[in-house]
């Protein structure tokens, strides 16, 4: 995909370098960057992707997306307000908006997410609607079953798997959406057909700090 097309999805503050580049892949882990790739530098809880920009360039990145100006003579630098938001918006554009071609059910809550998503998938498939699944136990793309890395994948991976579901003939997807994912914009830009809230009990306060913050994160599924 042309960088010019992708850049339009993120409203950059600044672009340093040429935009007439072809982007063949997107990565947020510098170890997974490929030739003619775009690398998005994310700030995580334990590490900062901005520290791995040079590694990404060495691996073949020709475009770097950052939240501040950096110098990289071999790559175009795209400066945005928030790289997590940009990752989701870039993923949606790169995979050509696959979420819009699926009926989507999101399930959030402290307990019961996994059971509920499996029930939704079973009901839909009994009704003749091929359904993918993303959750704690595993990811299902049509007949393929993949090990789950986390309850809700990173936004780029969500859009990648949605695209795979569409290509495999799925018409719907059931997905667990964790409070971490909502707080970290991993489901940014997705319009849900159905949203389910199971319950809220004390959990994840190491991340959210208070029950009020925990609730507000869950509520974003319905207010966003």
SEMI-791464 format. One line per 4 residues: for each residue x, y, z of N, C-alpha, C, O. Coordinates in Angstrom, 1 decimal. Example, Ala and Ser with C-alpha at 12.3 -4.5 7.8 and 13.67 -1.06 7.14 Angstrom:
BEGIN
13.2:-5.7:7.8:12.3:-4.5:7.8:13.2:-3.3:7.8:14.2:-3.3:8.5 | 12.8:-2.2:7.1:13.7:-1.1:7.1:12.9:0.0:7.9:13.4:1.1:8.0
***
This chain:
BEGIN
0.8:-1.2:0.0:0.0:0.0:0.0:0.9:1.2:0.0:2.0:1.3:0.6 | 0.4:2.3:-0.7:1.2:3.5:-0.7:1.2:4.2:0.6:0.1:4.3:1.3 | 2.3:4.8:1.0:2.4:5.5:2.3:1.5:6.7:2.3:0.9:7.0:3.3 | 1.3:7.3:1.1:0.4:8.5:1.0:-1.0:8.1:1.5:-1.7:8.9:2.2
-1.4:6.9:1.1:-2.8:6.5:1.5:-2.9:6.2:3.0:-3.8:6.6:3.7 | -1.8:5.6:3.6:-1.8:5.3:5.0:-1.7:6.5:5.8:-2.4:6.6:6.9 | -0.9:7.5:5.4:-0.7:8.7:6.2:-2.1:9.4:6.3:-2.3:10.1:7.4 | -2.9:9.4:5.4:-4.2:10.0:5.4:-5.1:9.5:6.6:-6.0:10.2:7.0
-4.8:8.3:7.0:-5.6:7.7:8.1:-5.2:8.2:9.5:-5.9:7.9:10.5 | -4.1:8.9:9.6:-3.6:9.2:11.0:-3.4:10.7:11.3:-3.1:11.0:12.4 | -3.7:11.5:10.3:-3.6:13.0:10.5:-2.3:13.4:11.2:-2.3:13.8:12.4 | -1.1:13.2:10.6:0.2:13.4:11.3:0.4:14.9:11.6:-0.1:15.7:10.9
1.2:15.1:12.6:1.6:16.5:13.0:2.7:16.9:12.1:2.9:18.1:11.7 | 3.5:15.9:11.6:4.7:16.3:10.9:5.2:15.0:10.1:5.1:13.9:10.6 | 5.7:15.2:8.9:6.3:14.2:8.1:7.7:14.6:7.7:7.8:15.6:7.1 | 8.6:13.8:8.0:10.0:14.1:7.7:10.5:13.0:6.7:10.7:11.9:7.0
10.6:13.4:5.4:11.1:12.5:4.4:10.0:12.3:3.3:8.9:12.8:3.5 | 10.3:11.5:2.3:9.4:11.3:1.2:8.2:10.4:1.6:8.3:9.5:2.4 | 7.1:10.7:0.9:5.9:9.8:1.1:5.5:8.9:-0.1:4.6:8.2:0.0 | 6.4:9.0:-1.1:6.2:8.1:-2.3:6.9:6.8:-2.0:7.7:6.4:-2.8
6.5:6.1:-1.0:7.0:4.8:-0.6:5.9:3.8:-0.6:4.8:4.1:-0.4 | 6.3:2.5:-0.9:5.3:1.4:-0.8:5.5:0.7:0.5:6.7:0.4:0.9 | 4.5:0.6:1.3:4.5:-0.1:2.6:4.0:-1.5:2.4:2.8:-1.7:2.0 | 4.9:-2.5:2.7:4.5:-3.9:2.5:4.0:-4.6:3.7:3.4:-5.6:3.7
4.3:-4.0:4.9:3.9:-4.6:6.2:4.0:-3.6:7.2:4.6:-2.5:7.1 | 3.3:-3.8:8.4:3.3:-2.9:9.5:3.7:-3.8:10.7:3.3:-4.9:10.9 | 4.5:-3.2:11.6:4.9:-3.9:12.8:5.1:-2.9:14.0:5.4:-1.8:13.8 | 4.8:-3.4:15.2:5.0:-2.6:16.4:6.1:-3.3:17.3:6.5:-2.7:18.3
6.6:-4.4:16.8:7.8:-5.1:17.5:8.9:-5.0:16.5:8.8:-5.6:15.3 | 10.0:-4.4:16.8:11.1:-4.2:15.9:11.7:-5.5:15.4:12.3:-5.5:14.3 | 11.5:-6.6:16.2:12.1:-7.9:15.8:11.3:-8.5:14.6:11.7:-9.4:13.9 | 10.1:-8.0:14.4:9.2:-8.5:13.3:9.1:-7.6:12.1:8.4:-7.9:11.2
9.9:-6.6:12.1:10.0:-5.7:10.9:10.5:-6.4:9.7:11.4:-7.2:9.8 | 9.9:-6.2:8.5:10.3:-6.8:7.3:10.7:-5.7:6.3:10.6:-4.5:6.6 | 11.3:-6.1:5.2:11.7:-5.1:4.1:10.5:-4.3:3.7:9.4:-4.8:3.5 | 10.8:-3.0:3.5:9.8:-2.0:3.1:8.6:-2.0:4.1:7.5:-1.9:3.8
9.0:-2.1:5.4:8.0:-2.2:6.5:7.8:-0.8:7.1:8.6:0.1:7.0 | 6.7:-0.7:7.8:6.4:0.5:8.6:6.4:0.1:10.1:5.8:-0.9:10.5 | 7.2:0.8:10.9:7.3:0.5:12.3:6.7:1.5:13.2:7.0:2.7:13.0 | 5.8:1.1:14.0:5.1:2.0:15.0:5.7:1.9:16.3:5.7:0.8:16.9
6.3:3.0:16.9:6.9:2.9:18.2:5.9:3.2:19.3:5.4:4.3:19.4 | 5.6:2.1:20.1:4.6:2.2:21.1:5.3:2.4:22.5:6.4:1.8:22.7 | 4.7:3.1:23.4:5.2:3.3:24.7:4.4:2.2:25.6:3.2:2.3:25.8 | 5.2:1.2:26.1:4.5:0.2:26.9:4.8:0.4:28.4:5.4:1.4:28.8
4.3:-0.5:29.2:4.4:-0.5:30.6:5.9:-0.7:31.0:6.4:-0.1:32.0 | 6.6:-1.6:30.3:7.9:-2.0:30.6:9.0:-1.4:29.7:10.2:-1.3:30.1 | 8.6:-1.1:28.4:9.6:-0.7:27.5:9.0:0.3:26.5:7.8:0.5:26.4 | 9.9:1.1:25.9:9.4:2.1:25.0:10.0:1.8:23.6:11.2:1.7:23.3
9.0:1.6:22.6:9.4:1.3:21.3:10.3:2.3:20.6:11.0:1.9:19.6 | 10.3:3.5:21.1:11.2:4.5:20.5:12.6:4.2:20.6:13.5:4.7:19.9 | 12.9:3.3:21.6:14.3:2.9:21.8:14.8:1.9:20.8:16.0:1.7:20.7 | 13.9:1.4:20.0:14.2:0.3:19.0:14.1:0.8:17.6:14.0:0.0:16.7
14.0:2.1:17.4:13.8:2.6:16.0:15.0:2.2:15.1:14.8:1.8:14.0 | 16.2:2.4:15.6:17.4:2.0:14.7:17.4:0.5:14.4:17.7:0.1:13.3 | 17.0:-0.3:15.4:16.9:-1.7:15.1:15.9:-2.0:14.0:16.1:-2.9:13.2 | 14.7:-1.3:14.1:13.7:-1.5:13.1:14.2:-1.1:11.7:13.9:-1.8:10.7
14.9:0.0:11.6:15.5:0.5:10.3:16.5:-0.6:9.8:16.5:-0.8:8.6 | 17.3:-1.1:10.7:18.3:-2.1:10.3:17.6:-3.4:9.7:18.1:-4.0:8.8 | 16.4:-3.7:10.2:15.6:-4.8:9.8:14.9:-4.6:8.5:14.4:-5.5:7.9 | 14.8:-3.3:8.1:14.2:-3.0:6.8:13.0:-2.0:6.8:12.4:-1.8:5.8
12.8:-1.4:8.0:11.7:-0.4:8.0:12.1:0.9:7.2:13.2:1.4:7.4 | 11.2:1.3:6.4:11.5:2.5:5.6:10.5:3.6:6.0:10.7:4.8:5.6 | 9.6:3.3:7.0:8.8:4.3:7.6:8.7:4.1:9.1:8.6:3.0:9.5 | 8.9:5.2:9.9:8.8:5.1:11.3:7.7:6.0:11.8:7.6:7.2:11.4
6.8:5.5:12.6:5.7:6.3:13.2:6.1:6.6:14.7:6.2:5.6:15.5 | 6.2:7.8:15.1:6.6:8.2:16.5:5.7:9.3:17.0:4.8:9.8:16.3 | 5.8:9.5:18.3:5.1:10.6:18.9:5.9:11.9:19.1:5.4:12.8:19.8 | 7.1:11.9:18.6:8.0:13.1:18.7:9.0:13.0:17.5:9.2:12.0:16.9
9.5:14.2:17.2:10.5:14.2:16.0:11.8:13.5:16.3:12.4:13.6:17.4 | 12.1:12.6:15.4:13.4:11.9:15.5:14.1:12.0:14.1:13.4:12.2:13.1 | 15.4:11.8:14.1:16.1:11.8:12.8:16.5:10.4:12.4:17.0:9.6:13.2 | 16.1:10.1:11.2:16.4:8.7:10.6:16.7:8.9:9.1:15.7:8.9:8.4
17.9:9.0:8.7:18.2:9.4:7.3:17.8:8.3:6.3:17.6:8.7:5.1 | 17.5:7.1:6.8:17.1:6.0:5.8:15.6:5.8:5.8:15.2:4.9:5.0 | 14.9:6.5:6.6:13.4:6.2:6.7:12.7:7.5:6.8:13.2:8.5:7.3 | 11.4:7.4:6.3:10.5:8.6:6.5:9.9:8.5:7.9:9.5:7.4:8.3
9.9:9.6:8.6:9.4:9.7:10.0:8.0:10.4:9.9:7.9:11.5:9.4 | 7.0:9.7:10.5:5.7:10.3:10.6:5.4:10.5:12.1:5.4:9.6:12.9 | 5.2:11.8:12.4:5.0:12.2:13.8:3.5:12.3:14.1:2.9:13.1:13.4 | 3.0:11.6:15.1:1.6:11.7:15.4:1.4:12.0:16.9:2.4:12.0:17.7
0.2:12.4:17.3:-0.1:12.7:18.7:0.0:11.5:19.6:0.6:11.6:20.6 | -0.5:10.3:19.1:-0.6:9.1:19.9:-0.3:7.9:19.0:-1.1:7.7:18.1 | 0.8:7.2:19.3:1.1:6.1:18.4:0.2:4.9:18.6:0.1:4.1:17.7 | -0.4:4.7:19.7:-1.4:3.6:19.9:-2.6:3.9:19.0:-3.1:3.0:18.4
-3.1:5.1:19.0:-4.2:5.5:18.2:-3.8:5.2:16.7:-4.6:4.7:15.9 | -2.6:5.7:16.4:-2.1:5.5:15.0:-2.0:4.1:14.6:-2.3:3.7:13.4 | -1.6:3.2:15.5:-1.4:1.8:15.1:-2.8:1.2:14.7:-2.9:0.5:13.7 | -3.8:1.5:15.5:-5.2:1.0:15.2:-5.7:1.6:13.8:-6.2:0.9:13.0
-5.5:2.9:13.6:-6.0:3.5:12.4:-5.2:3.0:11.2:-5.8:2.8:10.1 | -3.9:2.8:11.4:-3.1:2.3:10.3:-3.5:0.8:9.9:-3.6:0.4:8.8 | -3.7:0.0:11.0:-4.1:-1.4:10.8:-5.4:-1.5:10.0:-5.6:-2.3:9.1 | -6.4:-0.6:10.4:-7.7:-0.6:9.7:-7.5:-0.3:8.3:-8.2:-0.9:7.4
-6.7:0.7:8.0:-6.5:1.2:6.6:-5.7:0.1:5.8:-6.1:-0.2:4.7 | -4.7:-0.4:6.4:-3.8:-1.4:5.7:-4.6:-2.6:5.3:-4.4:-3.2:4.2 | -5.4:-3.1:6.2:-6.2:-4.3:5.9:-7.6:-4.0:5.3:-8.4:-4.9:5.2 | -7.7:-2.8:4.9:-8.9:-2.4:4.1:-10.2:-2.6:4.9:-11.2:-3.1:4.4
-10.2:-2.1:6.1:-11.4:-2.0:7.0:-12.2:-3.3:7.1:-13.4:-3.4:6.8 | -11.5:-4.4:7.5:-12.2:-5.7:7.6:-13.4:-5.8:8.6:-14.3:-6.5:8.4 | -13.3:-4.9:9.6:-14.3:-5.0:10.7:-15.7:-4.6:10.1:-16.7:-5.0:10.6 | -15.7:-3.8:9.0:-16.9:-3.3:8.4:-17.6:-4.4:7.7:-18.8:-4.3:7.3
-16.9:-5.5:7.4:-17.5:-6.6:6.6:-17.8:-7.8:7.5:-18.1:-8.9:7.0 | -17.8:-7.6:8.8:-18.2:-8.7:9.8:-19.3:-8.2:10.7:-19.3:-7.0:11.1 | -20.2:-9.1:11.1:-21.1:-8.8:12.3:-20.3:-9.1:13.5:-19.7:-10.2:13.7 | -20.2:-8.1:14.4:-19.2:-8.2:15.5:-19.9:-8.1:16.9:-20.8:-7.3:17.1
-19.6:-9.1:17.7:-20.1:-9.1:19.1:-18.9:-9.0:20.0:-18.0:-9.8:20.0 | -18.9:-8.0:20.9:-17.9:-7.8:21.9:-18.4:-8.1:23.3:-19.5:-7.8:23.6 | -17.6:-8.8:24.1:-18.0:-9.2:25.5:-16.9:-8.7:26.4:-15.7:-9.0:26.3 | -17.3:-7.9:27.4:-16.4:-7.4:28.4:-17.0:-7.7:29.8:-18.2:-8.0:29.9
-16.1:-7.7:30.8:-16.6:-8.0:32.2:-15.4:-8.7:32.9:-14.5:-9.3:32.2 | -15.4:-8.8:34.2:-14.4:-9.5:34.9:-14.4:-11.0:34.7:-13.4:-11.6:34.4 | -15.6:-11.6:34.8:-15.8:-13.0:34.6:-16.8:-13.3:33.6:-17.7:-12.5:33.4 | -16.6:-14.4:32.9:-17.7:-14.9:32.0:-17.5:-14.6:30.5:-18.3:-15.0:29.7
-16.4:-13.8:30.2:-16.2:-13.4:28.8:-16.0:-14.6:27.9:-16.6:-14.7:26.8 | -15.1:-15.5:28.3:-14.8:-16.7:27.5:-16.0:-17.5:27.2:-16.3:-17.8:26.0 | -16.8:-17.9:28.2:-18.0:-18.7:28.1:-19.0:-18.0:27.1:-19.5:-18.6:26.2 | -19.2:-16.7:27.3:-20.1:-16.0:26.5:-19.8:-15.9:25.1:-20.6:-16.1:24.2
-18.5:-15.7:24.8:-18.1:-15.6:23.4:-18.2:-17.0:22.7:-18.6:-17.0:21.5 | -17.9:-18.1:23.4:-18.1:-19.4:22.8:-19.6:-19.7:22.5:-19.9:-20.3:21.5 | -20.4:-19.2:23.5:-21.9:-19.4:23.3:-22.4:-18.6:22.0:-23.1:-19.2:21.2 | -21.9:-17.4:21.9:-22.3:-16.6:20.8:-21.9:-17.2:19.5:-22.6:-17.3:18.5
-20.6:-17.7:19.4:-20.1:-18.3:18.2:-20.9:-19.6:17.9:-21.3:-19.8:16.7 | -21.2:-20.4:18.9:-22.0:-21.6:18.7:-23.4:-21.3:18.1:-23.9:-21.9:17.2 | -24.1:-20.3:18.7:-25.4:-19.9:18.2:-25.4:-19.4:16.8:-26.2:-19.8:16.0 | -24.4:-18.6:16.5:-24.3:-18.0:15.1:-24.0:-19.1:14.1:-24.6:-19.2:13.0
-23.1:-20.1:14.4:-22.8:-21.1:13.5:-24.0:-22.1:13.3:-24.2:-22.6:12.2 | -24.8:-22.3:14.4:-26.0:-23.2:14.2:-27.0:-22.5:13.3:-27.8:-23.1:12.7 | -26.9:-21.1:13.3:-27.8:-20.4:12.4:-27.3:-20.2:11.0:-27.9:-19.5:10.2 | -26.1:-20.8:10.7:-25.6:-20.8:9.4:-24.7:-19.7:9.1:-24.3:-19.4:7.9
-24.2:-19.0:10.1:-23.3:-17.8:10.0:-21.9:-18.2:10.5:-21.7:-18.3:11.7 | -21.0:-18.4:9.5:-19.6:-18.7:9.9:-19.0:-17.6:10.8:-19.1:-16.5:10.4 | -18.5:-18.0:11.9:-18.1:-17.0:12.9:-16.6:-17.3:13.4:-16.3:-18.4:13.7 | -15.8:-16.2:13.5:-14.5:-16.3:14.1:-14.6:-16.0:15.5:-15.6:-15.6:16.0
-13.5:-16.2:16.2:-13.5:-16.0:17.7:-12.1:-15.5:18.1:-11.1:-16.0:17.7 | -12.1:-14.5:19.0:-10.8:-14.0:19.6:-11.0:-13.9:21.1:-11.9:-13.3:21.6 | -10.2:-14.6:21.9:-10.4:-14.6:23.3:-9.2:-15.3:24.1:-8.2:-15.6:23.5 | -9.5:-15.5:25.4:-8.4:-15.9:26.3:-7.9:-17.3:26.0:-6.7:-17.5:26.0
-8.8:-18.2:25.6:-8.4:-19.6:25.4:-7.7:-19.8:24.1:-6.7:-20.5:24.0 | -8.3:-19.2:23.0:-7.7:-19.4:21.7:-8.3:-18.4:20.7:-9.3:-17.8:21.0 | -7.7:-18.3:19.5:-8.2:-17.6:18.4:-8.7:-18.6:17.4:-8.0:-19.5:17.1 | -9.9:-18.3:16.8:-10.4:-19.2:15.7:-10.7:-18.4:14.5:-11.4:-17.4:14.5
-10.1:-18.8:13.4:-10.3:-18.1:12.1:-10.8:-19.2:11.2:-10.1:-20.0:10.6 | -12.2:-19.3:11.0:-12.8:-20.3:10.3:-12.4:-21.7:10.9:-12.7:-21.9:12.1 | -11.7:-22.5:10.2:-11.4:-23.9:10.7:-10.0:-23.9:11.4:-9.6:-24.9:11.9 | -9.3:-22.8:11.3:-8.0:-22.7:11.9:-8.1:-22.3:13.4:-8.8:-21.4:13.7
-7.3:-22.9:14.3:-7.3:-22.6:15.7:-5.9:-22.2:16.0:-4.9:-22.9:15.8 | -5.7:-21.0:16.6:-4.4:-20.4:16.9:-4.3:-20.2:18.4:-5.3:-19.9:19.1 | -3.1:-20.4:19.0:-3.0:-20.1:20.4:-3.1:-18.7:20.7:-2.7:-17.8:19.9 | -3.8:-18.3:21.8:-4.0:-16.9:22.2:-2.8:-16.4:22.9:-2.3:-17.0:23.9
-2.3:-15.3:22.4:-1.2:-14.6:23.1:-1.7:-13.8:24.3:-1.0:-13.7:25.3 | -2.9:-13.2:24.1:-3.5:-12.4:25.2:-5.0:-12.4:24.9:-5.4:-12.7:23.8 | -5.8:-12.0:25.9:-7.2:-12.0:25.7:-7.7:-11.2:24.5:-8.4:-11.7:23.7 | -7.2:-10.0:24.5:-7.5:-9.1:23.3:-6.2:-8.8:22.6:-5.4:-8.1:23.3
-6.0:-9.2:21.4:-4.7:-8.9:20.7:-4.5:-7.4:20.6:-5.4:-6.6:20.7 | -3.3:-7.0:20.2:-3.0:-5.6:19.9:-3.8:-5.2:18.6:-4.2:-6.1:17.8 | -4.1:-3.9:18.5:-5.0:-3.5:17.4:-4.6:-4.0:16.0:-5.5:-4.4:15.2 | -3.3:-3.9:15.7:-2.9:-4.3:14.4:-3.2:-5.8:14.2:-3.6:-6.2:13.1
-3.0:-6.6:15.2:-3.3:-8.1:15.1:-4.8:-8.3:15.0:-5.2:-9.3:14.3 | -5.6:-7.5:15.7:-7.1:-7.7:15.5:-7.5:-7.4:14.1:-8.2:-8.3:13.6 | -7.0:-6.4:13.5:-7.4:-6.1:12.1:-6.9:-7.2:11.1:-7.5:-7.5:10.2 | -5.7:-7.6:11.4:-5.1:-8.7:10.6:-6.0:-9.9:10.7:-6.3:-10.5:9.6
-6.4:-10.3:11.9:-7.2:-11.6:12.0:-8.6:-11.4:11.5:-9.2:-12.3:10.9 | -9.1:-10.1:11.6:-10.5:-9.9:11.0:-10.4:-10.0:9.5:-11.2:-10.6:8.9 | -9.3:-9.6:8.9:-9.1:-9.7:7.4:-9.0:-11.2:7.1:-9.5:-11.6:6.0 | -8.3:-11.9:7.9:-8.2:-13.4:7.6:-9.5:-14.1:7.7:-9.8:-14.9:6.9
-10.3:-13.6:8.7:-11.7:-14.2:8.8:-12.5:-13.9:7.6:-13.2:-14.8:7.1 | -12.5:-12.7:7.1:-13.2:-12.3:5.9:-12.8:-13.1:4.7:-13.6:-13.6:4.0 | -11.5:-13.3:4.5:-10.9:-14.1:3.4:-11.3:-15.5:3.5:-11.4:-16.2:2.5 | -11.5:-16.0:4.8:-11.9:-17.4:5.0:-13.4:-17.6:4.9:-13.9:-18.8:5.1
-14.2:-16.6:4.6:-15.6:-16.8:4.5:-16.4:-16.5:5.7:-17.6:-16.8:5.7 | -15.8:-16.0:6.8:-16.6:-15.7:8.0:-17.4:-14.5:7.7:-17.1:-13.6:7.0 | -18.6:-14.5:8.4:-19.5:-13.4:8.3:-19.7:-12.7:9.6:-20.3:-11.6:9.7 | -19.1:-13.2:10.7:-19.2:-12.7:12.0:-18.0:-13.0:12.8:-17.2:-13.9:12.5
-17.9:-12.4:14.0:-16.8:-12.7:14.9:-17.3:-12.3:16.3:-18.0:-11.3:16.6 | -17.0:-13.2:17.3:-17.2:-13.0:18.7:-15.9:-12.7:19.4:-14.9:-13.4:19.1 | -15.8:-11.7:20.2:-14.5:-11.3:20.7:-14.6:-10.9:22.2:-15.5:-10.1:22.6 | -13.6:-11.3:23.0:-13.5:-10.9:24.3:-12.7:-9.5:24.3:-11.7:-9.4:23.6
-13.2:-8.6:25.0:-12.6:-7.2:25.0:-12.2:-6.9:26.5:-13.1:-6.6:27.3 | -10.9:-6.9:26.8:-10.5:-6.7:28.2:-10.4:-5.2:28.5:-10.4:-4.4:27.6 | -10.4:-4.9:29.8:-10.3:-3.5:30.2:-9.0:-2.9:29.8:-8.9:-1.8:29.4 | -7.9:-3.8:29.8:-6.6:-3.3:29.3:-6.7:-2.9:27.9:-6.2:-1.8:27.5
-7.4:-3.7:27.1:-7.5:-3.4:25.6:-8.3:-2.1:25.4:-7.9:-1.4:24.5 | -9.3:-1.9:26.2:-10.1:-0.7:26.0:-9.2:0.5:26.4:-9.3:1.6:25.7 | -8.5:0.4:27.5:-7.6:1.5:27.9:-6.5:1.8:26.9:-6.1:3.0:26.8 | -6.0:0.8:26.2:-4.9:0.9:25.3:-5.3:1.0:23.9:-4.4:0.8:23.0
-6.5:1.3:23.6:-7.0:1.5:22.2:-6.8:0.4:21.3:-6.6:0.5:20.1 | -6.9:-0.9:21.8:-6.7:-2.0:21.0:-7.9:-2.3:20.1:-7.8:-3.1:19.1 | -9.0:-1.8:20.4:-10.2:-2.0:19.6:-10.7:-0.7:19.0:-11.9:-0.5:18.7 | -9.8:0.3:19.0:-10.2:1.6:18.4:-10.7:1.5:17.0:-10.2:0.7:16.2
-11.8:2.2:16.7:-12.3:2.3:15.4:-13.3:1.2:15.0:-13.9:1.2:13.9 | -13.5:0.2:15.9:-14.4:-0.9:15.6:-15.8:-0.5:16.0:-16.0:-0.1:17.1 | -16.7:-0.7:15.1:-18.2:-0.5:15.4:-18.8:-1.9:15.7:-18.9:-2.7:14.8 | -19.3:-2.1:16.9:-19.9:-3.4:17.3:-21.3:-3.4:16.9:-22.1:-2.4:17.1
-21.8:-4.6:16.5:-23.2:-4.8:16.3:-23.9:-5.2:17.6:-25.0:-4.9:17.9 | -23.1:-5.9:18.5:-23.6:-6.2:19.8:-22.5:-6.0:20.9:-21.4:-6.4:20.6 | -22.8:-5.5:22.0:-21.8:-5.3:23.1:-22.4:-5.9:24.4:-23.6:-5.6:24.7 | -21.7:-6.8:25.0:-22.2:-7.5:26.2:-21.3:-7.1:27.4:-20.1:-7.1:27.4
-22.0:-6.9:28.5:-21.3:-6.6:29.8:-21.7:-7.7:30.8:-22.9:-7.9:31.0 | -20.8:-8.5:31.3:-21.1:-9.6:32.2:-21.2:-9.2:33.7:-22.2:-9.4:34.3 | -20.1:-8.6:34.2:-20.1:-8.2:35.6:-18.8:-7.4:35.9:-18.0:-7.3:35.0 | -18.7:-6.9:37.1:-17.5:-6.2:37.5:-17.2:-6.5:39.0:-17.9:-6.1:39.9
-16.1:-7.2:39.1:-15.6:-7.5:40.5:-14.2:-7.1:40.6:-13.5:-6.8:39.6 | -13.6:-7.0:41.8:-12.3:-6.4:42.0:-11.2:-7.2:41.3:-11.0:-8.4:41.6 | -10.6:-6.6:40.3:-9.5:-7.3:39.5:-8.7:-6.2:38.8:-9.2:-5.1:38.6 | -7.5:-6.5:38.4:-6.7:-5.6:37.6:-6.5:-4.2:38.2:-6.2:-3.3:37.4
-6.5:-4.1:39.5:-6.3:-2.8:40.1:-4.9:-2.4:40.1:-4.5:-1.2:40.3 | -4.0:-3.3:39.8:-2.6:-3.0:39.6:-2.4:-2.1:38.4:-1.5:-1.3:38.3 | -3.3:-2.3:37.4:-3.2:-1.5:36.2:-4.1:-0.3:36.3:-3.7:0.8:35.9 | -5.3:-0.5:36.7:-6.3:0.6:36.7:-6.2:1.6:37.9:-6.7:2.7:37.9
-5.7:1.0:39.0:-5.6:1.9:40.2:-6.8:1.8:41.2:-6.6:1.5:42.3 | -8.0:2.1:40.6:-9.2:2.1:41.4:-10.3:1.4:40.7:-10.2:1.2:39.5 | -11.4:1.0:41.5:-12.5:0.4:40.9:-13.2:1.4:39.9:-13.8:0.9:38.9 | -13.2:2.7:40.2:-13.8:3.7:39.3:-13.1:3.7:38.0:-13.8:3.7:36.9
-11.8:3.7:38.0:-11.0:3.6:36.7:-11.3:2.3:36.0:-11.4:2.3:34.7 | -11.4:1.2:36.7:-11.7:-0.1:36.1:-13.0:0.0:35.4:-13.2:-0.5:34.3 | -14.0:0.5:36.1:-15.4:0.6:35.5:-15.4:1.5:34.3:-16.0:1.2:33.3 | -14.7:2.6:34.4:-14.6:3.6:33.3:-14.0:2.9:32.0:-14.5:3.2:30.9
-13.0:2.1:32.2:-12.4:1.4:31.1:-13.4:0.5:30.4:-13.5:0.4:29.2 | -14.1:-0.3:31.3:-15.1:-1.2:30.7:-16.2:-0.4:30.0:-16.7:-0.8:28.9 | -16.6:0.7:30.6:-17.7:1.5:30.0:-17.4:2.1:28.6:-18.3:2.4:27.8 | -16.1:2.2:28.3:-15.7:2.7:27.0:-16.2:1.8:25.8:-16.4:2.3:24.7
-16.5:0.6:26.1:-17.0:-0.3:25.1:-18.4:0.2:24.6:-18.8:0.0:23.4 | -19.1:0.8:25.5:-20.5:1.3:25.2:-20.6:2.8:24.9:-21.5:3.3:24.2 | -19.6:3.5:25.3:-19.6:5.0:25.1:-18.7:5.5:24.0:-18.8:6.6:23.5 | -17.7:4.6:23.5:-16.7:5.0:22.5:-17.3:5.0:21.1:-16.6:5.4:20.2
***
